[in-house]
């Protein structure tokens, strides 16, 4: 369900090397925006209220400078998704803010989306066991 290449394993060495994983850029913002959009749609189709999730921006370009409001909405969307499914032990803690985001906070944002996606997959599979396919069949 999620886009390929969710990045949850950035390291301090990546930051120091200045490689693609060590910097947060338009590609990362677009990937997270797409993941938010896909998860929100899946939750909506499952009957969850996703009205508090704003349209995720997915057209960031290199050189774009996100405004404070953009960054707030970006992180808030992930927090809203987490609130809908409920935080589980397999979800890391999200950063309080995008200001001074470090590599671990960037990892945590994407790891929460991966965990939500895994949670949705388990929910979809469990419906076959608790629905009429097995429980209460005649």
C-alpha positions in Angstrom: 0.0 0.0 0.0 2.8 2.5 0.8 5.2 3.8 -1.7 8.4 1.8 -2.1 11.4 3.2 -0.3 10.0 4.4 3.0 13.2 5.4 4.9 13.4 4.4 8.5 17.1 3.7 8.9 18.9 7.0 8.5 22.0 7.3 10.7 24.3 10.0 11.9 26.9 8.6 9.5 24.4 9.4 6.6 24.0 12.9 7.9 27.8 13.4 8.2 28.4 11.9 4.7 25.8 14.3 3.3 24.2 11.4 1.3 20.6 11.2 0.2 19.5 9.5 3.4 21.3 12.1 5.5 19.4 15.1 4.2 15.7 15.8 4.3 14.5 17.1 1.0 11.7 17.3 -1.5 11.8 13.6 -2.3 11.3 12.8 1.4 8.4 15.3 1.7 6.7 13.9 -1.4 7.1 10.3 -0.3 5.6 11.1 3.1 2.8 13.2 1.5 1.9 10.2 -0.8 2.0 7.8 2.1 -0.4 10.1 4.1 -2.7 10.3 1.2 -2.8 6.5 0.6 -3.3 5.7 4.3 -6.0 8.3 4.7 -7.9 7.0 1.7 -7.6 3.4 3.0 -8.9 4.5 6.4 -11.8 6.4 4.8 -12.7 3.3 2.8 -12.8 1.3 6.1 -15.2 3.8 7.5 -12.9 5.9 9.6 -13.4 9.7 9.9 -10.4 11.3 8.1 -11.9 14.8 7.9 -9.1 16.3 10.1 -6.4 15.2 7.7 -5.5 18.0 5.3 -4.6 17.4 1.6 -1.0 16.4 1.7 1.3 18.3 -0.6 3.1 15.9 -3.0 4.7 18.3 -5.5 7.7 19.6 -3.6 10.6 20.4 -5.8 14.3 20.8 -4.9 14.8 24.4 -3.8 11.3 24.8 -2.4 11.3 26.2 1.1 8.4 24.9 3.2 6.7 27.5 5.3 6.1 27.0 9.0 2.4 26.2 8.3 3.4 23.7 5.7 5.6 21.9 8.2 2.9 22.0 10.9 0.3 20.5 8.5 2.9 17.9 7.3 3.5 16.5 10.8 -0.1 17.0 12.0 -1.3 14.7 9.2 0.9 11.9 10.5 -0.3 12.6 14.1 -3.9 12.5 13.0 -3.4 9.2 11.2 -1.8 7.8 14.4 -4.7 9.1 16.5 -7.2 7.3 14.2 -5.6 3.9 14.5 -4.3 4.4 18.0 -0.7 4.3 19.0 0.8 0.9 19.4 4.0 -0.4 21.0 5.5 -0.8 17.5 5.1 2.9 16.8 7.9 5.3 17.7 7.1 8.7 19.2 6.7 11.4 16.6 8.7 14.6 16.9 7.0 17.5 18.7 7.8 19.8 15.8 9.5 19.9 12.4 11.8 22.6 13.7 15.3 21.3 14.1 14.2 17.9 12.8 17.0 15.4 13.2 17.6 12.1 11.4 15.9 10.1 14.2 12.8 12.3 14.0 12.7 11.8 10.2 13.0 8.0 10.7 10.2 8.1 13.3 7.8 10.0 10.9 8.2 7.3 8.3 8.3 4.4 10.8 4.9 5.5 12.2 3.5 5.5 8.6 4.9 2.0 8.1 3.4 0.8 11.4 0.0 2.2 10.5 0.2 0.5 7.1 1.0 -2.8 8.8 -1.8 -2.2 11.3 -4.3 -1.7 8.4 -3.0 -4.9 6.7 -3.7 -6.8 10.0 -7.1 -5.2 10.3 -8.0 -6.2 6.7 -6.9 -9.8 7.3 -8.7 -10.1 10.7 -12.0 -9.2 9.1 -12.0 -12.6 7.4 -11.8 -14.3 10.8 -14.3 -12.2 12.7 -16.7 -11.5 9.9 -19.3 -13.9 8.5 -16.8 -16.0 6.7 -16.1 -17.9 9.9 -18.0 -16.5 12.9 -21.8 -17.2 12.8 -21.9 -18.8 9.4 -24.9 -20.9 8.6 
